[in-house]
Amino acid sequence: MLNIPEYKEYGGETKIALMDNSSLAFMHELSQRSYPSDRILSVYDLILIPKWVMEEIEDSTYRSTYVEQLQAQGYPIRWIDETKYGAFVNDEDVNLYYIVEAAVSRVSELMRFLRRKVKTEDLIDLPSAEEWMNQLYDEWPIYGRTLSTGRILKKNAGEISLTILAEIFAWYHDGVNSLTIYTQDVNRFD
């Protein structure tokens, strides 16, 4: 993982940006053309990048370097582990399951995965959110190509993660006044 601190607990931030790989690539490209990200990113108390997105960023040296440069310049960039989302919903794993289900409801492969491998007759008997979120990523049901690094691209994992995170902040953290999702992807939720 890049030398970026992990975000483990809501700290009262009111202006939050959620970033994906493609938006960081876009901002890097702008900065290369003398259009710095200052005006865009300086308004945020927190810039969050999901762990699944960090894996994509690390596939590229220039994106990795750009994120570390932003961190070094004082931007409040943190990464967040999707398997720890339960802590951000007061460990209410059933509610987190419902948030995830709503976030993936238009993606049939993910809905099938949840119904077959996670959902129980009585949701109180669900495995821990950490366990089934980890399983979801490890067994990602949407086919993705194999990258030159050997890593298999988890198609739409970043977008799903951002959607879940946005819902968590909207439902559980009333202090958030502004939540912005930055994404540039054109092939999401195919």
N, C-alpha and C positions, 0 to 999 in steps of 0.2 A: 504494500500500500504506500502511496506517496506520503511525503512528510507533511501531512495535513492532519490536524487534530480531529478526533472522533467527537461527534455530538451525541451525548448520552442522556441529556435531561433538558427539558424546556426551561429556559432561563428568563422568561418574560420578554423576549424579543417581540417587537411590534411590526416590523417591516422585514419580511422574509422573501428571499428569492430561492426558487427550486430550479436547479440547472441540470440539463442533460448534456450528453457528449456533443451533439450537433450544435447546440447553442454556444458551447465553449469554443468549438472549432470556428464557428462564425465570428465570435468576438476576437479570437486570435487573428483571424484573417483581417478583420477591420484594424486591429492594432498594428499589423504589418503595413497597412496602408495609411498610417498616421491618423487613425481615428481611435484614440484610446477609449477604454471602457469606463473611464472615470465618471462621466455623467450618468451612465446607466447603473453602475454597481455601487456608487458611493452613497446612495440613499438607503441601503439595506443595513439592518442590525445583524443579519445573519444570511449567509449564502450557503445553502445546503446542496450537497451532491450525494445521492444514494450510492451505497457500496456497489450495487450492480452497475451503475453508470461509471464509477471509478475504475472498474475493471476494463471498461471500454476505453476510457481516457488513457489508461496505462498501456494500451495497445499502440499508442502513438507518442513518440518522443516529444514532438513539438507541442502536443496538447498537455502532456505531463509537465513539461517545462513551463508552459504558460500558466497553468494552475498554481504551480509552486511560486512563480513570480508574483502572481496576484496575492498569494498568501504573504509573501515577503514584503509586499508593498502595504500591508496592513488591512487588506480586505478580510472580513470575518468569514472565511471559507471553512466549512467543516464537512466531513463525510458522515453519513448515518447508515448504520447497519439495519437492513430491512428485517432481519430476524429478531431485532430488539424493539420493533415497533410496539410490542405489547406494553413496554414501559411508558409509552406516550399516550396510551389509552387506559392508564391506571390498571394495567394487567387484566383488563376486561376482554379476555380472548374471544368470547362469543361475539361481542360487538366488533372486534377487529375482523373476525371471520366475515361478518355481514358487510363491513366496509370493503374488504377484499372482493367478496362476491359481487358487490355492486360495481366495483372498479373493473372487473373482468367480464361483466355480464354480456358484453357484445362480442366476446372472443370465445367461440365455442370450444376450442381445445382446452382453454383454461377452465371453463365451467365444467367440462367433463372431468378434468383432473380433480377439481375440488369435490365434485359429487362422488367420484370413485375412490379417491385416496385420502380425503380429509373429513368430509362431512360424516357425522354419526347420526343415528336415529334421534338421539337426544343430544343437542349441541353442548350440553354441560359435560358430556363425555369426550369432547374434542381433545386431541393431543395438545400440548402446549403450542402457542403461536410460534414460538421460536423453532420448535420441531417441524411443524408443517410448512412454515415459510422457507425453512432451509430445504426441505424435501421438494417444495415447489420449484425452487431455483435449480437444485441438483438434477431434477428430472424434467426440466422445462419442456413442455409438450409442443411448443411451436418450433418447427424445423428452422434451423439457422445454418448458415454456411460455416465451414471451417476456415479460420483465418490463417495467414502465413505463420503466425506464432504457434499454431496448433490449437489455440483456444476456439471452442465452438461458440459462435455468436448466439446469444440468447435474444432472438428477435422479439422486440416490443417489451422486454423486461424493464428497461429504463422508464419508458412511458407509463407502464403499469405501476411501477414503484412511485413515480411522481404523482400519479393520480391518487394512490392510496395515501401518500403523505399529505397531499392537499386536503383530503377528506378528514384525516386525523386532526390536522390543525384547525380546520373549520368546525369540527364537532367538539373538540376537547380543549381548545386553548382560546378562550374568549379575548385574551389580551392582544391577539394578532389583529392588527388593523389593515394590513396590506400583505397579500400573499400573491406572488407573481410566479408563474410557471414559464420558464424559458425553454422552448423546444423548436427545432427547425426541421424535424424529420418529415419526410414526404410519404413514407411507406408504412406509417404506423397503423396498427389494427387492421391489417389486410385481411 
